[in-house]
Amino acid sequence: MNAFAPMLLPLIVLLSCVAVPVAFMRMLTPSLAHGRHVLNYRGREVYAGLGIVWVIWAGCAIVCGVATAAVDDTTALVALTLLGPLALVASSLGLIDDAYGTGADKGFRGHFRALARGRVTTGMLKLLGIGVASLVVAAILGQVAPWRAGVSGVGQLAVILVAAAAIALTANLVNLTDLRPGRALKVYTLLAVLGSALVLAATVSGTGLGASSSTLAVLSALSLLLAMLGPVFAVWRFDLGEHGMLGDAGANAMGAVAGAVIVLGAPLWALALYAAAMLTLNIASEKVSFSAVIERTGWLHRIDGLGRLAETGPTPESHESSATSTSDVVDSRYHLEDDHDAQEV
């Protein structure tokens, strides 16, 4: 391989996974602004559809993965060919829930209760679909991820199930955080950094996807992080500026992608710890309001508010009484505090 070829990796990522989503969302948002509007957490009208960026990114990720594999097929960027379809599945199922979900059945218990009565909710459809997609991704990643070492037979199947659960639970957790402008993007960014760091550690140690040198390992890990942050760059100002809303189409895709990258780089002990943490947080969300915890915790509250508009304007209560559109009432459930962040699935 040409010595200068690895330098093409960040350029390929920048052009495909960053520049294209940014350009498309810049051109698409005027159309979204003339489309369906919903109420956010404080009653401001915002347009729906920012989550579409993940559909755009999915195609870019596949192309980027193939292109970088042509440069060097040993780097972690090859995983983008898998992350693209995962994002597409999660975003599509989230879009279905955004468009057709009624909000009548809340949380895991609500969806399973409906299923026991012979009724499948859009939330259950999303849960099952992302779960199956996560299982497929985990099984493929199990061929190269560090946690595969020393595990075989029934044990390997069990670890694959744990990895799949980690991906699916991350998708739901990020969705739970999408209750304030910018919050889900910040959580996703943190998870993306964690995932890229784990991938770098695994690559350098030789337990994950290989690389011909430590320089290439660092370059590929940073390029992977850049690729993951492409959609964040594309929608950040629209979300924090309270122009638009990510919805399930965006939040679920973000979580699934972040979870998959963490699974790609995690050794067995870290995978078990991470999956346990995700399960604990998802279970806790059924009883605890994450927004209330953030409000009471000074440093979390300050980070959560970074870049957000000042707390002025109409209150959610004033809009709830005057809202006449069913879509407004349904979509505002993602952001009104008295609905509990616990209830998203």
C-alpha positions in Angstrom: 0.0 0.0 0.0 1.3 3.5 -0.8 2.6 5.3 2.3 0.3 8.3 1.6 -2.8 6.2 1.1 -3.9 6.2 4.8 -4.0 10.0 4.6 -7.0 9.5 2.3 -9.1 8.0 5.1 -10.1 11.3 6.8 -10.6 13.0 3.5 -13.0 10.2 2.3 -14.9 10.4 5.6 -15.0 14.2 5.6 -16.5 14.3 2.1 -19.0 11.4 2.4 -20.1 11.2 6.0 -19.8 14.9 7.0 -20.0 17.2 3.9 -22.9 15.3 2.3 -25.3 15.2 5.3 -24.4 18.8 6.2 -25.2 20.0 2.6 -28.3 17.9 2.3 -29.8 19.1 5.6 -29.0 22.7 4.8 -31.0 22.4 1.6 -33.7 20.2 3.1 -34.6 22.2 6.2 -36.5 24.9 4.2 -38.9 22.2 3.0 -39.2 20.7 6.5 -40.0 24.1 7.8 -43.0 24.2 5.5 -44.1 20.8 6.6 -45.7 19.3 9.7 -45.0 21.2 13.0 -45.1 19.9 16.5 -44.7 21.3 20.0 -41.5 21.0 21.9 -41.0 20.8 25.7 -42.0 24.4 26.3 -44.7 24.8 23.7 -42.7 26.3 20.9 -43.6 25.1 17.4 -40.8 23.3 15.7 -40.8 21.2 12.5 -40.5 17.5 12.5 -38.1 15.5 10.5 -34.5 16.3 11.5 -34.0 12.6 12.0 -34.0 12.2 8.2 -30.3 13.1 8.5 -29.7 9.5 9.5 -31.3 8.1 6.4 -28.9 10.3 4.4 -26.0 9.3 6.5 -26.8 5.6 6.2 -26.1 5.7 2.5 -23.0 7.8 2.9 -21.7 5.4 5.6 -22.0 2.4 3.3 -20.2 4.2 0.4 -17.6 5.4 2.8 -17.0 2.0 4.3 -16.5 0.5 0.8 -14.2 3.4 -0.3 -12.0 3.2 2.8 -11.8 -0.6 2.5 -10.3 -0.1 -1.0 -7.6 2.0 0.7 -7.1 -0.4 3.6 -9.5 -3.2 4.5 -8.0 -3.7 8.0 -9.2 -0.5 9.6 -12.2 0.0 11.8 -13.8 2.2 9.1 -14.9 -1.0 7.3 -17.5 -1.3 10.0 -19.3 1.7 8.4 -20.7 -0.8 5.8 -22.6 -2.4 8.8 -23.4 0.8 10.6 -25.2 2.3 7.6 -27.9 -0.4 7.3 -28.3 -0.4 11.1 -28.9 3.3 11.1 -31.4 2.9 8.2 -33.4 0.3 10.0 -33.5 2.2 13.3 -34.3 5.5 11.7 -37.1 3.9 9.5 -38.7 2.2 12.5 -38.4 5.4 14.5 -40.1 7.3 11.7 -43.0 4.9 11.8 -43.4 5.5 15.5 -43.1 9.2 15.0 -45.8 9.2 12.3 -48.2 6.6 13.5 -47.6 6.1 17.2 -50.5 7.2 19.5 -48.6 7.4 22.8 -51.4 5.4 24.4 -49.0 2.6 25.5 -46.0 3.8 27.5 -42.7 2.2 28.3 -41.8 -1.5 28.1 -44.7 -2.5 30.3 -47.2 -0.7 28.2 -46.0 -2.3 24.9 -45.8 -5.8 26.4 -49.2 -5.4 28.0 -50.6 -4.5 24.6 -48.9 -7.5 23.0 -50.4 -9.8 25.7 -53.8 -8.5 24.5 -53.0 -9.4 20.9 -52.2 -5.8 19.8 -48.8 -4.8 18.4 -47.9 -1.1 19.0 -45.6 0.9 16.8 -43.3 1.0 19.8 -43.3 -2.8 20.0 -42.6 -2.9 16.3 -39.6 -0.6 16.8 -38.4 -2.6 19.8 -38.5 -5.9 17.9 -37.1 -4.5 14.6 -34.1 -2.8 16.3 -33.6 -5.9 18.5 -33.4 -8.2 15.5 -31.1 -5.7 13.6 -28.9 -5.4 16.7 -28.6 -9.2 16.9 -27.5 -9.5 13.3 -25.0 -6.7 13.8 -23.7 -8.2 17.0 -23.3 -11.6 15.3 -21.2 -10.1 12.6 -19.1 -7.9 14.9 -18.5 -11.0 17.0 -16.1 -12.2 14.3 -13.7 -9.3 14.9 -14.6 -7.7 18.3 -12.2 -8.1 21.3 -14.9 -9.9 23.4 -14.8 -12.9 21.0 -11.4 -14.0 22.4 -11.6 -17.1 24.5 -15.4 -17.6 24.1 -16.8 -20.4 22.1 -19.9 -22.6 21.8 -22.9 -21.7 24.0 -20.8 -19.0 25.7 -20.3 -17.3 22.3 -24.0 -17.3 21.7 -24.6 -15.8 25.1 -22.1 -13.0 24.6 -23.6 -12.2 21.2 -27.0 -11.8 22.9 -25.4 -9.5 25.5 -23.9 -7.5 22.7 -27.2 -7.3 20.8 -28.9 -6.1 24.0 -26.3 -3.5 24.6 -26.9 -2.0 21.1 -30.7 -2.1 21.4 -30.7 -0.7 24.9 -28.4 2.2 23.8 -30.8 3.0 21.0 -33.6 3.3 23.6 -31.5 5.2 26.1 -30.5 7.9 23.7 -34.2 8.2 22.7 -35.0 8.7 26.3 -32.7 11.7 26.5 -34.4 13.5 23.5 -36.5 15.6 25.8 -34.6 18.9 25.5 -32.9 20.6 22.5 -29.4 19.2 22.0 -29.5 16.7 24.9 -29.6 13.6 22.7 -26.9 15.0 20.5 -24.6 15.6 23.5 -25.2 12.1 24.9 -24.6 10.6 21.5 -21.4 12.6 21.1 -20.1 11.3 24.4 -20.9 7.7 23.5 -19.3 8.2 20.1 -16.1 9.3 21.8 -16.2 6.3 24.1 -16.8 3.9 21.2 -13.9 5.4 19.2 -11.6 5.2 22.2 -12.4 1.5 22.7 -11.9 0.8 19.0 -8.5 2.5 19.2 -7.5 0.6 22.2 -8.6 -2.7 20.7 -6.8 -1.9 17.4 -3.5 -0.9 19.1 -3.6 -4.0 21.4 -4.3 -6.3 18.4 -7.5 -7.7 19.9 -9.8 -6.0 17.4 -9.7 -5.0 13.8 -6.1 -4.9 12.8 -4.0 -2.0 11.5 -0.5 -2.0 9.9 0.8 0.6 12.4 -0.2 2.6 15.5 -0.4 5.7 13.3 -2.9 4.1 11.1 -4.8 2.8 14.1 -5.1 6.4 15.5 -6.0 7.8 12.1 -8.8 5.2 11.5 -10.2 5.7 15.0 -10.3 9.5 14.6 -11.8 9.1 11.2 -14.5 6.8 12.6 -15.4 9.4 15.2 -15.5 12.0 12.5 -17.9 9.8 10.5 -20.1 9.3 13.5 -20.3 13.0 14.2 -21.4 13.9 10.6 -25.1 13.9 11.4 -24.4 16.0 14.6 -22.7 18.7 12.5 -25.6 18.6 10.1 -28.4 19.2 12.6 -26.8 20.7 15.7 -27.9 24.3 15.1 -31.4 23.3 14.0 -31.9 21.2 17.1 -30.3 23.5 19.7 -31.9 26.6 18.0 -35.4 24.9 18.4 -36.1 25.1 14.7 -36.6 21.3 14.4 -37.0 18.1 16.3 -35.0 14.8 15.9 -37.8 12.5 17.0 -37.5 8.8 17.2 -36.2 8.6 13.7 -33.0 10.5 14.8 -32.6 9.4 18.4 -33.0 5.7 17.9 -30.6 5.7 15.0 -28.0 7.7 17.0 -28.2 5.2 19.9 -28.0 2.1 17.7 -24.9 3.4 15.9 -23.2 4.5 19.1 -24.0 1.2 20.8 -22.6 -0.8 17.8 -19.3 1.0 17.8 -18.9 0.5 21.6 -19.6 -3.2 21.1 -17.1 -3.3 18.3 -14.3 -2.0 20.5 -15.2 -3.5 23.9 -13.3 -6.3 25.6 -15.5 -8.9 27.3 -15.4 -7.3 30.8 -16.2 -3.9 29.4 -19.1 -5.3 27.2 -20.6 -6.9 30.3 -20.3 -3.7 32.4 -21.7 -1.5 29.6 -24.6 -3.8 28.9 -25.4 -3.9 32.6 -25.3 -0.1 32.8 -27.6 0.2 29.8 -30.1 -2.3 31.3 -30.0 -0.5 34.7 -30.6 2.9 33.1 -33.5 1.6 30.9 -35.1 -0.1 33.9 -34.6 3.0 36.1 -36.2 5.2 33.4 -39.5 3.5 34.1 -39.6 5.1 37.5 -37.2 8.0 37.5 -37.3 11.2 35.4 -33.9 11.8 33.9 -34.8 15.4 33.3 -35.5 15.9 37.0 -32.2 14.4 38.0 -30.4 16.7 35.5 -32.2 19.7 36.9 -31.1 18.8 40.5 -27.5 18.1 39.6 -25.7 21.4 39.0 -22.9 20.3 36.7 -25.2 18.1 34.6 -27.7 21.0 34.4 -24.9 23.4 33.1 -23.7 20.9 30.5 -27.3 20.2 29.5 -28.0 23.8 28.9 -24.9 24.6 26.8 -25.9 26.2 23.5 -29.6 26.1 24.3 -31.9 29.1 23.9 -32.8 31.0 27.1 -35.7 29.7 29.0 -38.3 32.2 27.8 -41.5 32.0 25.9 -44.8 30.2 26.3 -45.1 27.3 28.7 -46.1 23.8 27.7 -49.3 24.0 29.7 -50.6 27.0 27.8 -50.2 25.2 24.6 -51.6 21.9 25.8 -55.0 23.6 26.5 -55.2 25.2 23.1 -53.7 22.5 20.9 -56.2 21.1 18.4 -54.0 19.0 16.2 -53.6 15.4 17.0 -50.1 15.3 15.6 -49.1 18.2 18.0 -50.4 16.3 21.0 -48.8 13.0 20.0 -45.4 14.4 19.2 -45.1 16.7 22.1 -45.2 13.6 24.4 -41.5 13.3 23.7 -40.8 16.6 25.3 -43.4 17.4 28.0 -42.0 16.7 31.4 -45.1 15.2 33.0 -45.0 12.3 30.6 -41.7 11.0 32.1 -38.7 10.4 30.0 -39.3 6.9 31.3 -42.0 6.2 28.8 -40.1 6.2 25.5 -39.5 2.9 23.7 
